[in-house]
């Protein structure tokens, strides 16, 4: 396997076949060979951590710890734009996020995995888009998760021995606090399936960057709605995630074998027809800042 190196523009000479975002309790990828840590500066700032690149099952992958090493960033403090842009700079096309989540359904039990297919953004403090500053884009996110990657991810979890639920609506709250009982019961009445603090705006930014994006949601608790269960605590979340670490690692190892060949989805064309600003009116600095996203669209 060729060494994972960057060229003079910061791009990988061997593109990672998969990008992985590690959430609470998962701060590194075991099993990587030829590991390098890349300190990347994006036009939107620095990612949450150094980007760890290496070979997994003889396939190149890239990894970012969403909350930083040692978990030093709250969900609202994570630089989601820098994280996604860093993966784009490295040539990543498929991205899996590993996230802790609470269950809002009786049949989604702690210790099980949910691969959501819908998303509700209930955050209010975060930069949600790469666009602005004289360049407007309206990107379709009717189905915010890549169906092909989500299917493959679910198959990998099942093959690795996990109990997996394919589909469900994921609501992202601002955090860092957990929900009140009134909030939790309201989300249940809305038809939400799981709850977490980081999938928005990750999914939307990944779509704007034309990346396939899927979530491996680790159910750690029943939030606070379930009157016969203890309310969610940090200790509860970390305990379940630590128990599921092996499953997450094995599922990712299995997944890389399912990703050969070109993408069979529309994620790579998400910006087609989405840029509405006349190209000659886009400020030079705005275009430069987003060059790897828009150059092929603006001409």
C-alpha positions, 0 to 999 in steps of 0.5 A: 500500500502506498504511503499516505502523504500530502502534496504541496497543496495539502491534498492526499496522494492516495485518497482515503476511501472513507472518513470517520468522525468519532464522537463521545467515547471514541477518540481514536481508530484502532487497527490503523497501520502506517499512522500519520497525524496531519495538522490541517488549516482550512479556510474555516479554521482548524478541525477539532483534532489532528486528522489521523490517516492510515491503512485499515484492512489495507485501505486508506482511511481518515479519522477526526475526533469530533470533540477533540482529544480528551473531549474538550469541545462542547457540541456547540463549540465543535468547528463542524465546517473545518472538520468537513472541509478537512475531509474534502481537502483530503479527497474523502468522498464517503463519511461515517459519523459515530454518535451517541444518542438517546432513544425516543422509542421503546423498541430502540434499546440501549446497546443497539445501533440506529442508522437514521434516514431523517434529521430534525435540526433543533439547534440555534447557535451553529454555522450551518452552511459553507455559503454566504459572503456573496455566494448563495446556494440552496442545497436539497436535503430532503433526504439528508443521509446517503441511502447507499452508504447508510445501507452498507453501514447497516449491513456492516453493523449486522455482520459485526454482531450488532443489533441494528435498526435501519431508519429513524428520525434523528433530532439534534438539540443544542446541548450541552445539557440533556433534555427536560422531560417535557422536551423529551416527550414533545420530541416523541410526540413529533415522531422523533426516534433518537436524540443527539447533539452533533448530527446537525449541522454535520449532515448538511455541511457534508451534503454541501461538500458533496460527500456521502454521509451516514451515522452509526447512532449508538443508543446509550439511554432512553433520554428522560422520557422513560419513567421506569428507567434512570434519566440519562447521565454522562456515566451511562453514555460512556459506559455503553459507548465503551461496551460498543467500541469493539462493535464500532471498530469491527463495523468500520473494518467490514465497511471498507470492504463494501466501498470499492468502486464509484459511488452509486448515489447522487451525493456527489452532484448535490451542488448541481443547480444549487448555486444561484449567484451569478458567477461574475458577482462572486467576490474573489475572496469568497470563491477562494475560500470555497474553491474545492467546493465550487470551482467546477460549478462556477467555471 
